[in-house]
Amino acid sequence: MATNGAPDPANGTLVVVAARPRKLSEEMDRLIAEFHMRSVSLREVIVVLQGRAYNLLMLLLAVPFLLPVPIPGLSIVLGLVIAIIAARLTLGQRPWLPARLLDRKLPPKFFPTLLGGARRLLRCFEVMLKPRLLWLTAPPFLPQLHAFIIFVAASVLLLPLPPGTNFPPALCIVIMAGGLLERDGLFILGGYVAFALNGVFFALFAIYGEKLLHALWQWIAG
């Protein structure tokens, strides 16, 4: 947490005051203002986000999958970035991304377009997120387990699945990353519920998708 120096009016000495973490909406506004008209690399985004970069970056990069906004050519890149960060956190290692991904350029107006559309969602998160059930965020092992859930969900984003099927794993990532970001154990529990619902969704998708393909093949052959 950042600190600021402020003089004590009683004796003139310098008092160190802890600066509060920026709200999600404030981080979002910074990104929109900083990268309004030009293309931007992930390296620049991490510099702007500073201390909370990686958990917040996973949350923000999952948000486009929740919106009806086309991201041609970027879905695999965004999913891969989330998966790599989550894999490093799962192994208890410092977050790291290859230079090729760090220097990958996002299109002009990427953040204004997508974050503008997600403004209501992120502000809703901002109101609900707060430190609670802190034992669920206690290091070292629990955060690594939570990161593993994000890694599995991000791996699903990399699969060549039909449109619309990215929403459930992306929602799981957003909820879990938000919980890690603000040390909110209740949100983390919500992430596990979302993960379980993902399992149900994709199990049903596999069962009925196979039946649909079988029926379609019979119709073509017959």
Protein Blocks (a to p, Z undefined) as FASTA:
>chain_A
ZZdddddfknopacddddddddfklmmmmmmmmmmmbccdfklmmmmnmmmmmmmmmmmm
mmmmmpccdcehklmmmmmmmmmmmmmmmnopacdddfklmmpccdehklmmmmmmmmmm
mmmmmmmgccehkllmccfklmmmmmmmmmmmmmmmmpccdehjlmmmmmmmmmmmmmmm
nopaklmmmmmmmmmmmmmmmmmmmmmmmmmmmmmmmmmmZZ
